[in-house]
Amino acid sequence: MPIRKIRQKIRDIHRLNKIMRILGKHGFGFVIQRLHLENYAFGKSVIKNRFFRYFAEKQEPRSVRLRKVLEELGPTFIKFGQILSVRPDLIPLDLCEELSKLQDRVPPFPYEDVKKQIKDSFGKLPEELFSSFDPVPFAAASLGQAHKARLHTGENVVIKVQRPNLNKIITTDMDILNTFAQLADRYMQDIRILNPITIVDEFSKVITKEIDFTYEAHNMDKFRKNFKDNKTVHIPKVYWDYTRPMVMTTEEIHGIRLNEYLLQPHTTEEKKTVAVNGANAVLQQIFIDGFFHADPHPGNIFVLPNNVSAFIDFGIVGRLDEETRDAIITLLIAVSKKNIPGIIKALELLGAIDEENPIRDLKNDISEFLERYYDIPLKQIEVPAMLHQTLDLMTRHKLKIPPQFHLLFKTFATIDGVARQLDPEFNSILHTKPFVEKLVHERYDPRRIFKDIEMYSNELFDILKYIPKDAFEILRKIKKGTLKIEFEHQGLSKFISEMDKSSNRVSFSLVISALIIGSSLIIMANKGPLVYGFPALGILGFVFAGILGMGLAVGILKSGRL
């Protein structure tokens, strides 16, 4: 085994022991037992004695304790919890709400490490690269920390520097998360239906993007381009000459962070303007640009002079392509008209419904949901409650909710809550209406129709072009008797493997039974060499049967399936 892999394995074992200690500390010892984690840690007897006493549940709610576990485990697990917080189809709503409180504010790392990261990225030290550089960070999080600096050209900037060895930490944690997912898929029937291996694979792709700061910088550039003509929204500028995967340099924002603005005395009119500007910005991102900031909480929004809203932290974004936005508009139009078949059609366009969903029950629940809100004035509708009930309905009927929809719901609920803090009379639904109407108008715009006709006619022409040739080829193969049709089974490999295991166990059981019966007959015949008055061959048969029986029992118990 290469030295690098051995070192990684040692890091994995050390980290796993730490994870088990934290799980036990917060009353999650039963997870260690159910996943058989003690088999993968160093010093099994020590692990068992140390952790099994923590199996008793603590007094705090499980959701709170899980949040504390993730915070204590560091950046990878904090980010994993934040991703899960927008997936109510995977975890209960109360756990989603608790995980949304995850904080990744951690102590800053030393300035010597900052200098090393900048030197490795640019070949120069901070004092050489910038005309001034504040060695004391003004903010620190799990992925990095931020310093103020000034360029030689005079611009004030913010330097975001990645934590040292972050890539190694995340690689180790991802190895362990993959192991957890495989063990959960093997031993925990209630978790297996959520497909934990796929969830961890998707998370791996997300966090790989986040630790490359150029990904966030590109997002910021795209937002800046989308709002270049908007006087009510400001997106910081990226300085690409001073940006690398582990260091990002952006324009310094001179304003008041929104969570501080909410605590200061401002006129009602000013607060209403800030609410409108911020909401308009997010709604434009969702309905017009199809590219939206997925975490617009008060800590990520600044209020600049003239009530301009400035957004920061573009690590998590959502995307809606034109087809998805069209399906959303179809859905909203059908909802406004109480058109149940139209709603079902829109959900099919979104890929939320398949043949396994019982449509009749779904129609009844949708009808009941619409009746609940249909005659209520818009200003009386609580948007977060309505979104929760919508997600609950979709989860209950096992609809396949696209991941971007969870980000969309979270974003909409967040901006509604922020706007209502600024203006208690703010109504998100009324505010959304003009954006939806604009999209509906665009759908029936002659230029859009001609564009669609042109696109579909090109596709139709390609189909018509190849049909005669393909049909001739099929007929020729049929005549020659060489036409072959291939079928690929899905999901049968595991079934075949389980059948093999079952048949092997049955065969093994028959051999043991035969040994027991044969040995009994020999003892009853009382023939051959005797040991303590019993036939030696019969005793030997019983011993072999006992050994084989114990081996079979241990194998069954280890598999976790009795």
MILO-740246 format. One record per residue: x, y, z of N, C-alpha, C, CB in turn. Coordinates in steps of 0.2 Angstrom, whole numbers, plus 5000, padded with zeros to 4 digits. Glycine has a CB too. Layout:
XYZXYZXYZXYZ ...
//
This chain:
500449945000500050005000500450065000499550005006 500350114996500750174995500750215002500550224990 501350245004501350285010500850335011502050325010 500650375005500050425005499450395008499950454999 499250335005498650295007498650275015498550235003 499250255017499350235024499250295028500050205025 499550355027499450415031498750435031499850465028 498350425025497650445025497250395029497350445017 497450335029497050285033497150305041497350215032 497750325043497850335050497450395052498650355051 497450455047497050505048496350495049497150565043 496050445045495350425045495250395052495250375040 495650345054495550315061495550365066496050255062 496050415066496050465072495450505072496650505071 495250525066494650565065493950525067494550595058 493950465065493350425067493350415075493450355064 493850405078493850405086493550465089494550385088 493850525086493550585088492850595087493950645085 492550575081491850575079491450535084491750555072 491750475086491350435090491350465097491650365091 491850495099491850525106491350585106492550555108 491250625101490750675101490050645101490950725095 489950595097489350565096489150545103489350505091 489550505107489450475113489250535118489950435116 489650585118489650645123488950675122490150695121 488650675116487950705115487350655115487950755109 487550595118486950545118486750515112486350585121 487250505107487150465101487550405101487250515095 487650375107487950315107487650255103488050285114 486950255102486550205099486750205091485850215100 486950265089487250265082487850225081487350345080 488250235086488950195085488750115085489350205092 488250095089488050025090487750005083487550015096 487250045081486850025075487250025068486250075074 487750065068488250065062488850025063488450135061 488849985069489449945070490149985070489449885066 490150045072490750085071491350065075490550165072 491150035081491750005085492149955081491449975091 491949925076492349885072492849915068491849835068 492749985067493150025062493650065066492750055057 493650065073494050115076494650075080493650145082 495050115082495650095085495550075093496250145085 495750015095495649995102494949985103495950055106 494749925100494049915101493749905108493849845097 494149875112493849865119493849925123494349815123 494349975122494350045124493750075122494950075123 493650075115493050115112492350085115493050095105 492250025116491649995119491550025126491649915119 492050015130492050035137491850105138492650015141 492150145133492150225134491450245131492750255130 491250215126490650245123489950215124490750245115 489950155126489350115127488950145132489450045127 489250175137488950205143488550265141489450225148 488650295135488250355133487650335129488750395128 487450275128486850255124486250295127486750185124 486250305133485650335136485550405133485650345144 484850425131484750485128484850545133483950485126 485050605131485050655135484450695136485650705133 484450745140483750785141483550825136483850825148 484050855132483950905127483650865121484550935124 483250905117482950875111483450845106482450925107 483350795103483850755098484050805093483550695095 483550845090483750895085484350945087483150935082 484250965093484751015096485350985097484451045103 485350925100486050885101486350875094485850825105 485950855089486250845083486650905080485750815078 486250965081486551025078487251035082486151085080 487251025089487851035093488450985090487751025100 488250925089488750875086489050905080488350805085 488650925075488850945069489351005069488350965064 489151055074489551115075490251095078489151165080 490251045083490851025086491350985081490750985092 491050955076491450915071491750955066490950865068 491551015065491951065061491651075054492551035060 492051105049491751135043491351085039492351155039 491651025038491350975033490650955036491750915032 490550945042489950925045489450985046490050885051 489751045047489251105047488951115040489651165049 489351105035489151115028488651065026489651115023 488751005029488250945027487650955031488550875030 487650985037487051005040486651055037487151025048 487051105034486651165031486351135025487151215029 486651095021486351065015485651025017486851015011 485750985022485150945025484550995027485350895030 484751055029484251095032483751125027484551155035 483951115020483451135015483151075012483851185010 483251015015482950955012482450925016483550905011 481850955017481250925021481050855019480750975022 481150845012480950775010481450725013481050775002 481950735016482450685019482350685026483150705017 482350745029482250745037481650785039482950775040 481450775045480850815048480950885048480650785055 480350925047480350995047480751025053479651025046 480550995059480851025065481651025065480550995071 481850965062482650955062482851005056482750885060 482551015051482751065046482851135049482251075040 482351155053482351225057482951225061481651235060 483051175065483651175070484251175066483551115074 484351135061484951135057485151205053484951085052 484551245052484651305049484951355053483951335046 485051335060485351385065486151365065485051375072 486351315062487051305062487551365061487251245057 487951375065488451425065489151395064488451465072 489551435059490151415058490651465060490251395050 490551505065491051555067491451515072490651615071 492151525070492651485074493251535075492851425070 493651515080494251565081494651565075494651535087 494951625074495351635068496051595069495551715067 496351585063496951555063497551605063497051505057 498151585064498751635065498851665058499351595068 499151725059499351765053499951735049499651835056 500351695053500851655049500551605044501251615054 499951575046499651535041499351575035499151495044 499151635037498851675031499351695026498551745035 499951715029500551735025500751675020501151755029 500751615023500951555019500451545014500951495024 499751545015499251535010499351585004498551545013 499451655006499551705001500151694997499551775004 500751675000501351664997501351604992501951645002 500951544994500851484990500451504984500551434994 499951554985499551564979499851614974498851594982 500151664977500451714972501151724972500151784975 501551684976502251694976502551754979502551694969 502051794983502251854986501951854993502151914982 502251884998501951895005501451955004502551915010 500951955009500452005009500752075009500052005015 501252095012501552165012501852175006502052165018 502052125002502352134995501752144990502752084993 501252104991500652104986500152164987500252044987 500152194993499652244994500052304997499052224999 499752364997500052425000499952425007499752484997 499352395009499252385017498852325018498952445020 498952285023498652225025498552215032499052165022 497952215034497752215042497852135044497052235043 498352125048498452055050497952025055499152045054 497552065057496952045062496352035058496852095068 496051975057495451965053494851995057495351895052 494352025052493752055055493152005055493552115051 493251945052492751895052493151825051492251905047 492951775055493151705054492651655054493651685060 492651605049492151555048492551485047491751565042 492151435046492451365046492951355040491951315046 492751385034493151385028493751435027492651385022 493651485031494151535030494051595034494251565023 494451655033494351715037494551775033494851715043 494251835035494251885030494751945033493551915029 495151975029495552025031495452085027496352005031 495552145030495552205026496152225023495252265030 496252255017496852275014496752325009497152215010 497252355006497252405001497752384995497452475004 497452394989497852384983498352444982497452374977 498852424978499352484976498952534972499952454973 498452514969498052564965497552614970497652534960 497552594976497152634981496452604983497052704978 496252554980495552524982495652484988495352484976 495152494992495052454998494752394997494652495004 495052334999494752274997494652225003495252234992 494352175002494252115008494652055005493552105009 495052025009495451965007495151905011496151975008 494851855007494551795010495151745009493851775007 495351715015495951665015495651605018496551695019 495851545014495651485016496051455022495651435010 495751415026496051385032496551335030495551355037 497151335033497651285031497451215032498351305035 497651175027497551105027496751085027497851075034 496351135025495651125024495551065019495351185022 495851065014495751005009495850935012496251015003 496450935016496550865020495950855024497250875023 495750905028495250885033494550865030495050955037 494450895024493750885021493850815017493650935015 494450795015494550735011494450675017495250725008 494750685023494650635028493950635030495050655034 493550685031492850685033492450655028492650755035 492650665021492250635016492350565016492350665009 492950535017493050465017492550435023493750445019 492550465029492150445034491450445033492350485041 491150505030490450505028490250455023490350575025 490750445018490550385013490550315017491150385008 490950305022490950245026490250245030491550245031 490050305033489450305036488850285032489350375040 488850315026488350305021488250235019488450345015 488850195018488850125016488550085022489550105014 488750105028488550065034487850075035488950085040 487550135034486850155035486450115030486750225035 486750115024486350075018486349995020486750085012 486849975024486849905025486449885031487549885026 486549925037486249905043485649945045486749915048 485449995042484850035045484350035039485050105047 483849995040483349995035482950055034482849935037 482850095039482450155039482850215036482250175046 483450205036483850255032484050235025484550265036 484050175023484150155017483750175011484150075016 483050185013482650215008482750285006481850215011 483150325010483350385008483950385003483550425014 484250325002484850324997485450365000484650344990 485750345006486250395009486850395005486450365016 487050345001487650344997487550404992487750284994 486950414989486850464984486950534987486250454980 486650534993486650604996487350624998486250595003 487750585000488450595002488850614995488750545005 488650574990489050594984488850664981488850544978 488150684982487950754980488350804984487250754980 488350784991488650834995489450844994488550815002 489750794992490450794990490550844984490650724988 490150844979490150884974490050964976489650874968 489650974981489451044983490051064987488851044988 490351024991490851054996491551064992490951015002 491651024987492151024982492151094979492250964977 491651114977491551184974491651234979490851194970 491451224985491451284990492151294992491051264996 492551244992493251254994493751284989493551194997 493451294983493751324977493451394977493751284970 493851444980493551514980493451544973494051554984 493751514968493551544961492851534959494051524956 492551474962491851464961491451514963491651394964 491551534969491151594972491251654969491351594980 491851664967492051724963491651734956492851734962 491651674953491251674946490551684948491351604943 490251664953489551674955489451744956489351634961 489951774960489851854961489851894955490451874966 490351874950490351904944489751904940490951874939 489451844940488751834936488251874939488551764936 488151884946487651924949487851994947487651914957 488452014948488652084946488352104939489352094947 488452054934488252074927487552074927488552014923 487152034931486452034930486152094933486151974934 486452124938486252194941486652254939486252184949 486952254934487352304932487052374930487752284925 486352364928485952424927485452444933485552424921 485552404938485052414944485352464949484852344947 485052514950485252564955485152554962485052634953 484752504963484452484970484852424973483752474971 485252394969485652334971486352344970485352264968 486852324974487552324973487852254974487852384977 488252234970488652174971489352184970488452114965 489752164975490452184976490852154970490752144982 491352194968491752184962492352134964492152244959 492452084960493052034961493652064958492851964958 494252054961494852074958495252014956495252124963 495151994950495451924948496151924948495151914941 496551974948497251974948497451954955497552044946 497051964960497251944967496751884969497152004971 496551844965496051794967496351724964495351804964 496351674969496551604967496051554971497351594969 496151494970495751444973495751454981495951374971 496251474984496251474991496251544994496851444994 496251594989496251664991495751704987496951704991 495351744989494851784985494851854987494151754985 494951904983494951974984494352004981495652004982 493952044985493352074983493352144985492752034985 492952184982492852254984492552264992492352294980 492852304996492552315002491852355002493052355007 491452325006490752355006490752405012490152305007 490552465011490452515016489752525017490852585014 489452495022488752495024488652465031488352465018 487952455032487752425038487452355037487252475042 487752305040487452245040486752245042487852185044 486352205038485552215039485352185046485252165034 485752135049485552115056485652175061485952055058 486152215060486352275064485852335062487052305063 485652335056485152395054484552385057485152385046 484352315058483652305061483652325068483552235061 484152335071484252355079484252435079484752325082 484352465074484452545074483852575072485052565069 483852645075483252685074483252705066483152735079 482752685062482652715056481952725054482952665050 481752775050481052795049480752735045481052855044 480052735046479652675043479752675036478952685045 479752735033479852735025480452715023479752815023 481052725027481652695025481652625025482252725030 481452595031481352525031480952485026481052505038 480352525024479952495019480352495012479352535018 480752545011481152545005481652495004481452615004 482052485010482552425010482152365009482852435017 481552355012481252285011481052275004480552285016 480752325001480552324994481252304989480252384991 481752344990482352334986482652264987482852394988 482652244993482952174994482552124991483052165002 481852124992481452074990481452074982480652094992 481452134979481452144972482052114969481452214970 482652124972483252094970483252014970483852114975 482951984975482951914976482451884971482751894983 481851924970481351894965481551904958480651934966 481951954957482251954950482751894949482652024949 483151884954483551824953483251764952484051814960 482651754955482251684954481951684948481751684960 481451734947481051734941481251754934480351774943 481751804935482051834928482651804926482051914929 483151804931483851774930483951704930484351814934 483451674934483551594935484151574939483551564929 484451624943485151614946485051654952485751634942 484951624958484851664964485251644970484151644966 485351694974485751684981485351644985485851754984 485551584987485151534991485251544999485451464989 485551595001485551605008485551685010486251575011 484951715008484951795009484751815016484451825004 485051785021484851805028485151875030485151745033 484951905035485251975037485951985037484851995043 486351925039487051935040487351935033487351875043 487051915027487351915021487051975016487151855017 486752025020486452085016486752145020485652085015 486952195016487152265019486652315016487852275017 486552365020486152425018486652485017485652445023 486652505011487152555009486752625009487452545002 487152685008486752745007486252745002487252805006 485652785003485152784998484752714998485352804991 484752685004484452615004484552564999483652635004 485152564997485352514992485552454995485952544988 485352394993485452324996486152294992484852284995 486552274997487152244994487252174997487852284996 487352124992487352054994488052024995486952004989 488251985000488851955000488851875001489351985006 489351845001489351765002488951734997489151755009 489251714991488951684985489151614985489051724979 489351574990489551504990488951464988489851484996 488351474991487751434989487351474985487451404996 487251444979486751474974486251424971487151514968 485651444969485251404966485151424958484551404969 484951374954484851384947484151354945485451354943 483851394941483251374938483251384930482551414941 483251334926483351344919482651364916483551274915 482651384910482051414907481451364907482151434900 481551304906481051244906480751244913481351184904 481151244918480951244925480451304927481451234930 480751364925480351424926479651414922480751484924 479651394916479051384913478551334916479151354906 478851284919478451234923478151264929478851174925 478551314932478351344938477751394937478951384942 477851424931477251474929476651434927477451514923 476751374924476151334923475751314929476351274919 476251294934475951274941475551334944476551254945 475851394944475551454947474951474944476051514947 474951474937474251484934473751434936474451484926 473951374936473451324938473151324945473751254937 473651344949473451354956472951414957474051374961 473151474953472651534954471951514951472951584950 471951464946471251454943470951384947471351434936 471251364952471051304955470951244950470351314959 471451244945471351194940471851134942471651224933 471451084945471851024948472250984943471350974952 471850964937472250934932472850974929471750914926 472751044929473351084927473951074932473151154926 473751074938474251064944474651004943473951074951 474250944942474550884941475050884935474050824940 474850914929475250914923475850954924474850954917 475851014928476451054930476951014934476251114933 476650974939477050934943477450874939476650904949 477050854934477350804929477950834925476850774924 477850894923478350934919478950944923478051004917 478850954930479450964935479750894937479150994941 479450844934479750774936479550754943480450774935 479050784946478950764953478450704954478550824956 478150684948477650634949477850574944476950654947 477850514946477950454942477350404943478650424944 477450354940476850304940476650274947477050244935 477150284951477050254958476650294962477650234961 476550354961476150404965475350394964476350474963 475050384969474250374969473950444967473950344975 473750454961473550524959472850544962473450524951 472450494963471750514966471850544973471350454967 472250514977472350544984472750604984472750494988 473150614979473550674978473050734976474150674973 472650714971472150764969471650794975471650734963 471450744979471050764985471450804990470850694989 472050794991472450834996472550904993473050804998 472750904986472850974983472151014983473050964976 471650984982470951014982470851044989470450974980 470951004994470851025001471351085003471050965006 471951085000472451135002472251194998473151114999 472051194992471751254989471151284992471651244981 470751244995470151274998470351305004469651215000 470851285008471051315014471351385013471651275017 471651405007471951465006471551515001472651465004 471051484997470751514991470351584993470251464988 469951584998469551645000469951685005468951625002 470551675007470851715012471251775009471351675016 471151835011471551885008472251875008471351955012 472651895003473351885003473751915008473551914996 473551965011473951995017473851955023473652065018 473351915023473251865029473651805029472551855031 473951785023474251725022474951725025474251705015 475151675029475851675032476251635027475851645039 476651665023477051625018477451565021477551675015 477851575026478251515029477751455031478651535035 477251475034476751415036476451385029476151445040 476351425024476051395018476551355014475851455013 477251375014477751335011477851275015478351385011 477851275022477951215026477351165024477951235033 476751185023476151145022476251115015475551185023 476551155010476651135003477151075003476851194999 477751085007478251035007477950975011478851065011 477550985016477350925019476850885015476950945026 476450915011476050885006476450845001475550935002 476950874998477350844993477750784996477850894990 478050795002478350735006477950685007478750765012 477350695010476850645011476650605006476250675014 476650635000476450594994477050564990476050634989 477650574993478250554990478450584983478250474990 478250644982478450674976479150684975478050744975 479450684970480150694969480250764968480450654962 480450794973480550874973481250884971480450904980 481350924965482050944963482450974968481950984956 483050964969483450994974483451064974484150974974 483451094968483351174968482751204971483451194960 482251164971481551184974481651194981481051134972 482051154984482151164992482551224993482551104995 483051244989483351304990482851364988483951304985 482451354983481951404981481551424987481551384975 481251364990480751374996481151415001480451304998 481751385003482051415009482251495007482751385010 482451505001482551574999481951625000482851584992 481451594997480751634998480551645005480251594994 480651595009480351605016480851645020480351535019 481551645018482051685022481851765020482751665020 481851775013481751845011481051875014481751855004 480551825014479851855017479951865024479351795016 480351825028480451845035480851905036480751785039 481351915032481751975033481352035031482351975028 480952035026480552095024480052115029480252075017 479752055032479252075037479552105044478852005039 480152085045480552115050480652195049481252085052 480752215043480752285041480152315040481152285034 479652285038478952305036478452255038478852335029 478152255044477652205046477052195041477352225053 476952245037476352245032476652215025476052305032 477252195025477452175018477152105016478252165019 476952105010476652045008477052015002475852055006 477351955003477751924998477351904992478151865000 476751884993476351854987476151914982475751814990 475951964985475752024981476352054978475452074986 476952044981477552074978477752034972478052084983 477651964973477851924968477451924961477851844970 476851944962476351944956476651984950475751984958 476952044950477152074944477752034941477452144946 478151994944478651954941478351894938479151934947 477851864941477451814937477151834931477051774942 476851894932476451924926476951934920476051984928 477551954922478051974917478251904913478652004920 478351854917478551794914477951764910478651744920 477351774912476751744908476751784901476051754912 476851854902476851894896477451874891476951964898 477951854894478551834890478451764886479151824894 478051724890477851654887477451664880477451614892 477051714880476651724874476851774870475951734876 477451804871477751854866477951824860478451884870 477751854854477851824847478551804846477551874842 479051844849479751824847479951764851480151884850 479651754857479751684860479451634857479451694868 478851644854478451584850478851564844477751614849 479051614840479451604834480151564836479551664830 480451584841481051554844480951484845481351594850 480351464849480251394850480051354844479651394855 479651394839479551354833480151334829479051404829 480651384829481251374825481651314828481651434825 481651314835482051264839481751194837482051284846 481051194838480751124838480651104830480051134840 480651154826480651134819481351104817480451194814 481851134819482551104818482551034821483051144821 482351024827482350954830481850904825482050954837 481250934823480850884819481150874812480150924818 481550924809481850904803482450854804482150974800 482750854810483250804811482950734811483650824817 482350734815482050664816481850644809481450674820 481550684805481250664798481850644794480850724795 482450674795482950664790483250594792483550714792 483250564798483550504799483050444800483950504806 482350464800481850404800481950354794481150434800 481950384788481950334782482650284783481950374776 483150314784483750274785483750224790484450324786 483550244796483450204802482950144800483350234808 482350164797481850114796482150064791481250144793 482550084786482750044781483249994784483150084775 483650014789484149974792483849924796484650014796 483349944800482949894804482649834800482349924808 482349854794481949804790482549764787481649844784 483149784785483649744782483849694787484249794780 483949714793484149664798483649614800484349704805 482949634800482449584801482449534795481749624801 482549554789482549504783483149454784482649544777 483749484786484249444787484249394794484949484787 483849414798483749384804484349404809483749304803 484549464808485149484813484949534818485749504808 484349554818484049604823484149584830483349624821 484449624834484549604841484249654845485349594842 483949634850483649684855483949664862482849674856 484249714865484649714871484149744877485249744871 484149704883483749724889484249734894483249674890 484249784898484649794904484249794910485049854903 484349744915483949744921484149804926483949674924 483749824930483949874935483749854942483549944933 484349854946484149834953484149754954483549864955 484249714949484249644951484849614954484049604944 485449644953486049624955486049614963486649674953 485749654966485749654974485249594975485549714977 484749584972484249534973484549464972483649544968 484949454966485349394965485849384970485649404958 486149434973486649424978486349394984487049484979 485749424986485449404992485149334991484849454993 484949314985484649244984485249194985484349244977 485849214982486449174983486549164990487049204979 486549214994486749215001486249165005486749285005 485549175003485049135006485049065005484349165004 485249044998485248974996485948944999485348974988 486448985000487048955003486848945011487649005003 486548985014486348975021485848915022485949035024 485448905017484948845017485348785016484448845012 485848785011486248725010486748705016486748735004 486948765019487348755025486948715031487648815027 486348745031485948715036485748645035485248755037 485648625029485548555027486148505029485348545020 486748535027487348495029487348485037487948535026 487248535040487248535048486748485050487148605051 486148485047485648445049485848375048484948455046 486148365042486348295040486848265045486648295033 487348305047487848285052487548265058488348345053 487048305061486748295067486348225067486248355069 485948215061485548155060486048095060485048165054 486548105056487048045055487348025061487548065050 487548085065487948065071487448035076488148135074 486848055076486348025081486247955079485648065080 486147935073486147865071486747825073485947855063 487347855072487947815074487947805082488547855072 487747855086487747845093487247795095487547915096 486647795092486147745093486347675091485447765090 486747665086486947605084487547575089487247605077 487847625092488347605097488947565094488047575103 489147575088489647535085490347575084489447515078 490847545083491547575081491847585088491447635077 492447625087492847645093492447685098493447685091 492547675104492147705109492547755113491747655114 492247815115492547865119492047875125492747925115 492247865131491847865137491147835136491747945139 491147775132490547735131490147755125490147735137 490447805121490047835116490447825109489847905116 490147815104490547805097490847865096490047785092 491547865094491947915093491747955087492747895092 491547915081491347955075490647995076491147895070 490247975081489648005082489748075086489147965086 490248065091490448125094490748175090490948115100 491248155085491548195080491048235076492048155076 490548195074490048225070489648285073489548175068 489548275080489148325084489648385084488948295091 490248375085490748435086490748475080491448405088 490848435074490848475068490148515067490948425062 489648475068488948515067488948575072488348465069 489148575078489148625082489648685080489448605089 490248665077490648725075490348755069491348695073 490048715064489748745058489148785060489548685053 488748765065488148795067488348865070487748755072 488848865074489048925077489348975072489648915082 489648955067489948995061489349025058490348955057 488848985056488249005053487849065057487748955051 487749045064487449095068487849165068487349065075 488449165069488949225069488849265062489649205070 488849225057488749255050488049295050488849205045 487549265052486849295052486849355056486349245054 487149345062487149405067487549465064487349385074 488149455061488549505059488149545053489149475056 487749505049487449535043486849585046487149485039 486649575052486149625055485449605053486249695053 485349545050484749525048484549455050484649525040 484149445055483949385058483349355054483749395066 
//
